[in-house]
Amino acid sequence: MVGATAITLAASLVIENLVVLAGAPAYSAPIKEVLAFHAGHPVAVAIAVGMEALNVPLLLGFLAGLHGLTGRRGGHAGADWSRLAIAAGACYSAVVMTYAVLWDGVVLAAGKLTEPTPAFELAWRMHAAAFALSLPALSTTLIGTALATHAKRLTPRWQLLFGQ
């Protein structure tokens, strides 16, 4: 079940990025380009935002399943690292949902505007900031996941010191 969740999450992320990244403006692009892209591609962006709503439960389900596996197979070290991964994944999920809501605001505003407004630019900049804030939480999630899956292979320090 954990493997199927991981594969589904990976496929969902690939689809999301393929749908939106084609021609998407960079976060540093002029705000007129951002408005033009979002006004011209509301369906693609709506699909990407919807995929985010799918990715969050998939990620949390994967992490919860991993915690169950490492608790049974990896001992205390694996369970500790998987707890870190779950906590970081929860933080990541909260930030990503903020990111998605702000992106929704950008898309909804883009359909009604002919020129960028300060509110539109603020929503876009906050969307970019939320994306930037999600990266440390995502990296901590991935590090915790990797260490949880390999915790049984790590040799405790006392065994290295005393050779037992």
HUMO-V21348 format. One record per residue. RES is the residue in three letters. PHI is phi in degrees with one decimal (none if undefined). OMEGA is omega in degrees with one decimal (none if undefined). D_CENTER is the distance of its C-alpha to the mean C-alpha in Angstrom with 1 decimal. Layout:
<<RES	PHI	OMEGA	D_CENTER> <RES	PHI	OMEGA	D_CENTER>>
This chain:
<<MET	none	179.9	20.4> <VAL	-65.0	179.0	17.6> <GLY	-64.4	178.6	18.0> <ALA	-64.5	177.4	18.0> <THR	-65.2	179.3	14.8> <ALA	-63.6	179.8	13.2> <ILE	-66.4	177.9	15.0> <THR	-63.1	177.7	14.1> <LEU	-62.5	179.5	10.3> <ALA	-62.5	178.7	11.1> <ALA	-63.6	178.9	13.5> <SER	-62.6	178.8	11.4> <LEU	-65.8	178.1	8.9> <VAL	-64.7	179.8	12.3> <ILE	-61.4	179.8	13.9> <GLU	-58.1	-178.1	11.5> <ASN	-71.1	176.8	11.9> <LEU	-68.1	-178.2	15.6> <VAL	-68.9	-171.2	16.3> <VAL	-96.8	-170.6	15.2> <LEU	-68.9	179.3	15.7> <ALA	-70.1	177.3	19.4> <GLY	83.6	-179.2	21.1> <ALA	-69.5	178.9	18.4> <PRO	-74.3	175.1	19.5> <ALA	-73.7	178.5	18.1> <TYR	-65.5	179.4	17.2> <SER	-91.1	-178.2	20.6> <ALA	-66.2	175.0	22.5> <PRO	-58.2	-173.6	25.3> <ILE	-63.7	176.7	24.5> <LYS	-66.3	177.0	27.0> <GLU	-66.8	178.6	25.1> <VAL	-62.7	179.1	21.9> <LEU	-62.6	-179.1	24.1> <ALA	-62.4	179.7	25.8> <PHE	-63.2	-176.6	22.6> <HIS	-71.0	176.0	21.2> <ALA	-70.8	-178.1	24.7> <GLY	-86.9	-175.9	25.3> <HIS	-131.6	-176.7	22.1> <PRO	-66.5	-178.2	21.2> <VAL	-70.1	179.2	20.9> <ALA	-61.8	179.8	18.4> <VAL	-69.3	177.6	16.2> <ALA	-63.2	176.4	16.7> <ILE	-63.3	-179.5	15.7> <ALA	-63.9	178.8	12.4> <VAL	-66.4	176.1	11.8> <GLY	-64.2	177.1	13.2> <MET	-64.9	176.1	10.9> <GLU	-61.8	178.3	7.9> <ALA	-64.9	175.8	10.4> <LEU	-83.4	-175.3	10.9> <ASN	-66.2	-177.0	7.5> <VAL	-63.0	177.7	7.2> <PRO	-65.4	176.8	10.7> <LEU	-64.1	178.9	10.5> <LEU	-63.1	-178.8	8.1> <LEU	-65.7	175.6	10.5> <GLY	-64.9	176.7	13.4> <PHE	-61.6	-178.2	12.9> <LEU	-65.5	177.8	12.7> <ALA	-66.0	176.8	15.7> <GLY	-64.9	177.3	17.5> <LEU	-62.8	178.5	17.1> <HIS	-61.6	177.5	18.5> <GLY	-63.1	179.2	21.4> <LEU	-66.4	-177.2	22.1> <THR	-69.6	176.6	22.1> <GLY	-65.3	180.0	24.2> <ARG	-82.7	-172.4	26.7> <ARG	-108.5	-172.6	26.8> <GLY	-97.0	-179.9	25.5> <GLY	75.4	-174.7	27.5> <HIS	-66.5	-177.5	26.7> <ALA	-63.7	179.4	24.8> <GLY	-63.7	179.4	22.3> <ALA	-66.1	178.5	21.9> <ASP	-64.5	179.7	21.4> <TRP	-66.9	178.9	18.7> <SER	-70.4	173.5	16.9> <ARG	-64.3	175.4	17.4> <LEU	-60.8	180.0	15.7> <ALA	-62.6	179.2	12.6> <ILE	-65.6	179.9	12.8> <ALA	-63.5	178.4	13.3> <ALA	-66.8	177.5	10.5> <GLY	-64.5	176.7	8.1> <ALA	-66.5	176.5	10.0> <CYS	-63.0	178.7	9.7> <TYR	-59.5	-179.3	5.9> <SER	-62.0	179.1	6.5> <ALA	-63.8	-179.9	9.4> <VAL	-68.8	-179.8	8.3> <VAL	-65.9	177.3	6.0> <MET	-67.7	173.5	9.2> <THR	-62.4	177.5	11.3> <TYR	-57.3	-177.9	9.8> <ALA	-67.6	179.2	10.6> <VAL	-64.1	177.7	13.9> <LEU	-65.1	177.8	14.9> <TRP	-66.1	174.0	14.3> <ASP	-58.2	178.3	16.4> <GLY	-60.7	178.2	19.0> <VAL	-63.8	-178.1	19.1> <VAL	-65.8	-179.6	19.8> <LEU	-63.6	179.0	22.3> <ALA	-69.9	-177.1	24.1> <ALA	-62.5	-179.3	24.3> <GLY	-69.7	-176.1	26.3> <LYS	-106.3	-173.8	28.9> <LEU	-99.8	170.4	29.3> <THR	-105.9	176.4	31.6> <GLU	-132.4	177.7	31.0> <PRO	-65.5	176.8	28.0> <THR	-109.7	176.3	28.5> <PRO	-59.6	178.6	27.5> <ALA	-66.3	177.3	25.3> <PHE	-62.6	-179.8	23.5> <GLU	-64.7	178.1	23.0> <LEU	-62.6	178.6	21.8> <ALA	-61.3	179.5	19.2> <TRP	-66.8	-179.5	18.0> <ARG	-66.9	177.6	18.1> <MET	-68.1	174.8	16.3> <HIS	-60.3	178.7	13.5> <ALA	-64.2	179.3	13.5> <ALA	-65.0	178.5	13.7> <ALA	-63.9	176.4	10.8> <PHE	-62.5	178.8	8.7> <ALA	-62.9	178.9	10.7> <LEU	-69.8	-179.3	10.4> <SER	-74.7	-174.6	6.6> <LEU	-66.0	176.2	7.6> <PRO	-62.9	178.1	10.1> <ALA	-66.8	178.2	8.3> <LEU	-65.9	-180.0	6.0> <SER	-65.4	176.7	9.4> <THR	-65.0	176.2	11.2> <THR	-60.3	-178.5	9.4> <LEU	-67.4	178.0	10.4> <ILE	-64.4	178.0	13.8> <GLY	-60.6	178.4	14.5> <THR	-65.0	-179.9	13.9> <ALA	-63.1	-179.8	16.1> <LEU	-68.7	178.0	18.7> <ALA	-66.4	-178.0	18.9> <THR	-73.9	-178.9	19.7> <HIS	-111.4	-175.2	22.3> <ALA	-63.6	-178.9	23.7> <LYS	-68.2	-179.5	26.9> <ARG	-80.1	-178.9	27.6> <LEU	-75.5	179.9	27.6> <THR	-87.7	177.5	31.1> <PRO	-61.7	-176.5	31.7> <ARG	-60.5	-177.6	33.5> <TRP	-64.4	177.7	36.6> <GLN	-71.9	176.7	37.1> <LEU	-67.8	-178.0	36.9> <LEU	-72.0	-172.5	39.4> <PHE	-107.3	175.7	41.9> <GLY	66.6	-178.3	41.5> <GLN	-95.6	none	41.2>>
